Amino acid sequence: MEKVVGRVEERLLLEKIEKSGEPELIAVYGRRRVGKTYLIRNGFSKDLAFEFSGIHHATLTQQLENFALALTQAAGGLPLAIPKSWIAAFQVLRQYLVPLVKKERTIIFIDEFPWINTPRSGFLPAFENFWNSWASKEKKLVVVICGSAASWMINKVINNRGGLHNRVTRRIRLLPFTVGETAAYLKQRKIKLDKYQLLQVYMAMGGIPQYLKEIEPGESVAQVTDRLFFTKDGLLLEEFKNLYYSLFDKAENHIDIVRALAKKSKGLTRTEIINACKLSSGGYATQLLAELAESGFITPYVPFGKNTKDALYKLTDEYSIFYLKFIDGNKATGAGTWLKFYSGTSWKSWGGYAFESICMKHILQIKKAIGIENVYAEISVWRYLPKNKEEQGAQIDLLIDRNDSCINICEMKFSVAPFEISKSYQKELDNKLKVFQSQTGTRKALFLTMITTYGVKNGTNYPGLVQKELAMDILFA
């Protein structure tokens, strides 16, 4: 088995599961290429006794044939006959497992679970019967089921109202690597990049192990980006549609929402999304948003002083942001393409958007750097639209509302050098604080917190304005 980088909580949980001495049904979900299969194959201390993966858009016969081949390989015997149904398939699996679970802890793994449950296949009822009638009574058996279609796994398995109701004993939602885990992963692969370069890599492709695996030693960020995004055989050139269509049966509306959010870096409300995408049903819109959020593409943020129905949705998948900004509809390809963008205004706007998204995902690291990791805090956003010409509006993209009567108002700025506060920006910051305080009526202390790549160059020019400065190094903690 290969070494698993990062994933500290998940590895501890797998160790606990392996030693629990109870029958375990584990549901693992997370977006495509995030490393779910790798974690299960390598996260336990012992080999899997049986592994089977569903095939996307395969027929019932093809799925059953694939199952027979997987069980033949696991058993190491003569080729098994193809079962006529999933009831028969699980009966054969049970016969294989009976002598194993009498001896020792036995782990089996069914991957891409949603893909196996084709219409009228009878797969899910057969699995329910397998678990309820036999597997749930075997104290030495661990059954891991896994799927990239996060919403399907939650609705059909974890929140199942039928035979699997309350049967899942543990769940693992596997998220992309953090910035720190990405650095550790590339270091293990002998990739040498400084923190600013690593941050740029993360901004383009996120912490997706399968994407990061494509980086070669000795390549610059520009070379990596050109090769993966802008050459005809680049892995990430055609990944966008494959990504969404592999997760959602009717992905067109999901993609429409993602495109709408990509145009509005500050986010959209549910009503604004329905209008922008011309969605006829509010209930259907809620379902689409939930599916995108569970799969990790978008994130809802509840505005300060509001409730969940007022949530502001933002596109937070780095790859999707990059693709829609630079690849979708763009004819530029080949070597040097990324360097061409690098000096343009589109690069600057993307850099700010992507850096902000990364900061929002690393709240734990930010809280630790501020020194409030043990203080309860709620994360939110806030915006005020002026009601008349005399009023001034304001938008705050990250608020850390603390239980110790303080609020960190965070400003996130991506730049190639120490960030310089201009006179006009200083006035904008003062306005934000004043408008926020007057419109919310908060009595908490407001601490303006700057999160930048290389720190603030001239903070001392404006005494008392910036209460806390954080540089990109804190994201790697």
C-alpha positions, 0 to 999 in steps of 0.5 A: 500500500502507498502512503496517504498524504494529509487526510489526518482526520480520515485516516484516524477514522479508518483506523478506528473503524478497523479496530471497532469490532463491530459491523460497519457500513461506511459511506464515502462521497466527494467530487470526482478525482478527489482521491476517495478510491486512493484513500480506501485502498491505502488508508487501512492497515490491511488489503481489501478482501474484495473491490468492485467498481460500477461502470458509468452508463453500463447496462445491467448485464455489463455491471453483473459481468464486471462484478463476476470478474472482480469476485473471480480475481478476489477469490483467485479461482476458476472464472465465476458465472455471471449472476442473473440478478443482483440478489444472486450476485450478493448471495455469491459474495456472501458465500465468498465472505463467510469463511473470511469473516470467521477468521479476521477483520474483513474489508470490502469496497464497492466503488462508484455505487450510484453508477451501479444502480441503473434503472430497473436493475434492482441493485439498491434493494439487493444491497439493502437485503445483503446488509440487513439479512447478513452483513449487519450481523457480522462483527468482523465485516467492514463494507465501504460504499463510495460515490462521486455523485455526492447528492445521490449518496446523501439522498439514496443512502445516508438519508434513505427512508427504506431498507437502509434507513439509519444503517450507515454507521460512518460517513466520510465527505472527502474534500480537496486537499488544503493548501498545506496538504497540496504542498506536502503532496507535491513535496512527496512527488519531488516537485519543488515550487515556492509558496507563491508558485504553489498558491498559483497552482492551487488557484488554477486547479484546486487541491484535486490530487488527480490534477496535481499528479500531472505536474512534472518535476522541473516545470514552472507554473507557466509550463504546467498551466500551458501543458494541462490547460492549453494543449490539445491533449491537456488533461484539464482542457476537456475536463469541465463537461466530463466533470459535471456530466459524470456527477449529474444525470442532467447537468445542463442546469447545473452548468448554467448555475456555475456559469452564472456564478462565475460572472458574479464573483461577489455571489448571487442569492437563490432568487437571483440565480433563478432569474439569471438561469430562467429556472421555472421551479423554485423547488428544482432550483433548491435541489440543483443548488444543494447538489452543487454544494454537496459536490463542493462546486459552490458554497452558500454563505449566510449574510451577517444578521440574516438566516439561511433563506438569504444565503449568498451563493458563490462559485468556489471550485478553483478549476471551474473558475479558471476554466470559465475565465480562460478556456471556455470560448478562448481560441488561444492555445499552445506554449506561452498562452498562460504567460500572455494572460499573465500580464493582462487585466483578466489575470488580475481579476481572476487572481483576486477572485481565486485567492478570495475563494481559497481564503474562505476555505481556510478559515481554520488556518486564518483563525489560528493565525489570528489566535482565536482557534479556540474561540467560537465564531460564525463565518459570514458575508455582508453587503449593503445596497444604498437606497438613494444617491446620498447613501454609500453601499459596502460589501464585506467578503469575509466576516469572522463574528466572534463570541468574545465581542469582536468581529474580524472584517477581512480584506483579501488581496492577491498581488505579486509584491507586498500590497500597498494601500492607496489613499482611495482604498484607505477611504473605501476601507473606512467607509466599509467599517462605518457603513457596516457599523451604522447599518448593523448597529453592532456594538462589537469591536471591529478589527480590520484584517488584511490577508495578502500574499506578501503582507502590507507594504505601507500599513504604518501610513494609516495608524489604527486602520489595519488591526491584523496583517496575515500573509499567504504563509498562514494558509500552509499551516 
